[in-house]
């Protein structure tokens, strides 16, 4: 069991409370920069929270062997992390995260939730686009498993795993689950062609592409190698009871 975990989370500092709660009794060192290991102990583990955006498009059920986008900032970040861990002889784990859903979330989930709250997100008839998602509690649990049980012996010098809930919800279903948390806020549907045409203009190419484009990854490897059992994010949003102990 590791005594200390180094967490490199360039754009996911909001996951830190979930990690620290799951790793009670273990020293957790978090940073938005590549970790330094001057006082590292032999059994310590370094974990990077990377992103599915590291993959070259189209990102559609990509596994860990899918082509990497050489121009992605995440590629450069992963390379720097590997190099630092290799020089220090640190056991390392890279988690390529799907869209992270939790309190303080950023990226696409935040964009979608804010649009739902403002009433500027609409359903498109026939929109079957899907997004892989993961809840922060599952990221924390995967790190806990690595800290307590160690990394799989076949993972190599730096273990790399995708992490998501495996459900690949449609954007329609994800939006409805988020709306449920907002006192079941109603989302309208653009049912006519003129409405859809003007929505494309209103959203712009980038936002319309996000709302109608598929972005999914495969997490079979982490489920197999680390006995990881993911939490269905949409189901969690609809059924979890938020109280004073919730983050």
PyMOL commands that set and color helices and strands:
alter all, ss='L'
color gray80, all
select helices_A, chain A and resi 13-22+52-54+73-88+107-118+136-149+171-181+193-212+220-225+233-239
alter helices_A, ss='H'
color red, helices_A
select strands_A, chain A and resi 4-8+27-31+45-51+91-97+99-101+123-124+133-135+158-163+189-190
alter strands_A, ss='S'
color yellow, strands_A
deselect
rebuild
show_as cartoon
